[in-house]
């Protein structure tokens, strides 16, 4: 089974990462999740994948804006991953949000 058949969209991938974070990230940490997803998005851009072929069609920019308006009331200069770790007090706890 190919990778894209096993993980056809973002929710399927994230469920697998949540179930076995050590396999995907080395250990349970929000920054590792950020690096994994950034790597996927970078590879898609680097290889100029057409929008329909991209993984899950997740709107990362829109999500960051939503997190900022909903959870970053102090206007800290943190992205959603760093904000999760900050609000929860640790990388591991931020991963579980």
N, C-alpha and C positions, 0 to 999 in steps of 0.2 A: 504494500500500500504506500502510495506517495504521500509526502508531507502535506500537500494541499488537499488531498482526499481525506486525510485524518483530521486536519484542522482547516475546515473550509471558510471559517469566519472568525472574527475577533472574540465573540463570546465563547466559542469552543476552545480556542487557544487559552484564553484567560482561565477557564475552568480547569484545564489541564495544569497550568502553571500554579494555580491555587492548590490543587490536589498534591502536586509534587514539586514544590519550589526548589528543592535541592537539586533535582535533576536539571531544571531549566536555568537556574540562577547561581548555583553553587551553595547558596544558603538563602534563607527567607529574608529578603530585604527589598524595600521599595525602590532603592536606587538601581538594583539589578533589574527590576521590572522595567524601569525607565530605559536602561541601556538595551535590553532585549527589543522593546518596541521601537526605539529609535533606530536600531540596526535594521529592522525589517523595513521601516519607512525609508531609510537612507538607501537600502538596496533597491527598493521599488523606484525611487527617483533616479538613482545611478543608472539603472537598466532601462529607464524611460518606459516603464510599464503603463499601458493604457489604463484609464480609470476603472473600467469594468474588470480588469485582471488584478487589480490591487487587492491586498488582503483586507477583507471585511468592510472596506469603504468607511472606515472610522474617521470622523471629523475631529482630529486632535486639537486643532486651533479653536473650534467651537467649544470643545470640552474644557479647555483651559480657561476660556472666557466664562463659562458657566461656573466652574469651581471658584474662580476669582470673585464673581459677584455673590455667590452663595456662601462661601466659607472663608474668604479672605477679607473680613471686615476691617482688619487693622491695616490693610493695604501693604502687607509685607512683600518684599521683592522675591517671592518664591514661586516656582511652578507647582503644579498639582502634586507631584511626587514629593518634593521637599516640604510642601505645606502639610501633607499627610504625616510625614515623619515628625515635623515640628508640633503639630496639634496633638499627636498621640504620644510624643516623648521618645520615640525610638524608630529606627528603620523597620524592625520586625513588627512592631505594633501598627505602624503606618501601612505596612503591607496588608494587614488584616482589615483595613477599613472597608 
